[in-house]
Amino acid sequence: MSVGTLVTMAGSASAADTVPISVGHYVGLYNQPNTTGGKVYYNGYQLPDVPPGGAIVAQCWTVGQAIGNYGDTWYRTNEVDWNDGYGWVTGLPTAYVFAGYADGNARSVNRDPNIPQC
């Protein structure tokens, strides 16, 4: 591989983008791209759902559990903003957020070049 190819591959692996929680649903932070895997705990506490008006930083999207008519796409994240006055919380364990409830899938499935498939 050429150096240019290596740089391109490394750059795409670190892509991410902010996804505002914008369709009126609270979104849970799950251990897997499904609800049966349970919600994420951090320092002994279950992380709260991210409310509308909050945001996540999506590292990538993946296919998981389908929910209603909202599809089966999930975002992977470890950065959230709960709009609780403390700002962004970073360095969390990896969590999955259902894209249909987050932004109606607006940035998933290659619609946002900064959010690749996992």
N, C-alpha and C positions, 0 to 999 in steps of 0.2 A: 504494500500500500504506500501511496505517496504521503508526504507530510500534510498536504492539503486535505486528503481524505481523512486522515486521523483527526485533524482539527474539526472538520465538519461533523464527524461522528461524535466527538467529545462534546461539541456545542449542542447537538440535538439531545443528548442524554441529560443535559442540565436545564432544558427549557422548562418554563412554568409561566403561569399567568394568573392574575387575580380574577376570581369569579364572584361577583356580587350575588348574594342570596336575594333573588329578585322576583320570584313568582308567588309569594304569599305563604310559603310553607316554611316551618322550622325544619332544619335538616340535622339528622343524627350523625354522629361520627362513629363509624362501625369498624370492627377489626378486619372484616373481609367485605368484598363487594356484594353483600347480602345481609339481611336482618337477622338471620339465624346464627351468625357468628358472634353476635353480641356487640355492645357498645364499648368504646375504648375507655380504659381507665388510665389515669396519670397521677402519680404520687398518691395512690390509694383512693382516688376520687373518680367517679364516672364523669367524663367531660359532658358539659351541658350541650343541648342542641343549639345550633347556630340559628339565631332568629332572622326573619326578613330584615334587610338593611345591613346585615353582617356580611362577611365575605370569607372566602378561603383562597389559598393559593393552590391551584391545581397543578400537580407535577405531570400528570398524564391521565388518560381515560382508559377504562376497561369495560368489558361486558360482564355482567353479573345477573343478579336476581331482577326480574321484571316486576314492576309495581304498577298495577292498574293499567291505564292507557298512556303512561308516561315513559314507556320503553324499558330498557335493561342496561343503560349506561351509567357508570359510576366514575367519579373523580377520585384520585389518590392525592392526599395532602398530608402535611405535618405543620401547616401554618393556618391559623384562623383569627378572625376578629369578631368578637361577640358584641361589639358596640356597648361595652360595659364601662367605658371610661378609662380602661387600662390599655387600649390599643391592641396591636397585633401580639398574639402568643405564638412564638416560634419554637422549634425544636421538640415538638410534641411527638409521641409515637405515630407511626404511620396510621392513617385513618382513611376510610372510604366514605364518600358522600354521594348520595343518589343524585345524579345529574338532573333528572326530571323535576325533582323538588327544588334543586338549587337555582337553576336558570332555564328550565324548560329545554335542556339539552342544547342551548344556544352555542356553546363553545366545544361540545364534545364531537366525536366522530370526525376528526380532522377539519372542523370548521374554524378552529383557532390554530394557526401554525405553531404557536408557542406551547400548545398542549398536545403532545404526541400520544399515540397509543402506548400503553404500558408494555 
